[in-house]
Amino acid sequence: MTIDNSRRTALVGFGALAVGAAALAAGPSRAATAERIIPPGARELSDLMEKLRRAPRRRDFKTVPMILQHPDFWDNEALREIIAYRGTHKQVWDNTNIAGPWLNLMRNSINAQIFSFGHKDFLAVSATHGTAHLALFDQAMWDKYELAALAGAKFRTNTLAVPKPVATAFAESEDPKSVFGADGDTVPALQARGVVFMACHNAIWEVTAKLIGSGKNPDHTSHEAMAAELTNHLIDGAVLTPGIVATIPELQQVGFHYAA
């Protein structure tokens, strides 16, 4: 079999990495990866990443209501930037199962869109809810509220929020041990590649209800206060929405292709 390496050679010729700012979120903490793994020449995607880096994230809530009726309660500026994304190739993934292949599927989609079809500005968005949403809480919340009990036997800690030490250069794109292979199936690695992980207020409210119902309320706080605490501990770079199921049609309306 003859393999045409011309495209790979061209990509390598662009340089190893497009390195950007250290954070994907504004707030008390910053993103886990210090570099962006964005294809050189992907101007629209790089521009969006910079806009999301600058967009404020409110993470100082004392209480939150069940239904969010004012944009001050979600990451409105960041969400508006995503909806206004000018790239023509974009996909929204309906992710609900933390133990499923959701990160793997998004990685494979990005790889094919960039390397196979040449869509360097391809944007993938994770519409995260269900048990998958547990991956968007930091380890402090996993420890305090024993979220592993909700995540299932596969997870003792939030391993999906921990990046692995892997090669990130585009010259290593055929290496299965690189960020382009299975070792790139972490939230920080995909964020570095331009994937946006959207959080869901409704999922946070429902997780809170389960915790209170099972007696995991060490501070004896109200539903509104515990939901606020969980919101304040979303991982770096997450974009909080008032509700994922309602946000998906907003994205479809502007050309995002639905995948589940």
Secondary structure, 3 states (H helix, E strand, C coil): CCCCCHHHHHHHHCCCCCCCCCCCCECCCCCCCCCCCCCCCCHHHHHHHHHHHHCECCCCCCCCCCCCCCHHHCCHHHHHHHHCCCCCCEEEEEECCCCCCHHHHHHHHHHHHHHHCCCCCCEEEEEECHHHHHHHECHHHHHHHCCHHHHCCCCCCCHHHCCCCCCCCHHHCCCCCCCCCHHHCCHHHHHHCCCEEEEEHHHHHHHHHHHHHCCCCCCCCCHHHHHHHHHHCECCCCEEECCHHHHHHHHHHCCCEEEC
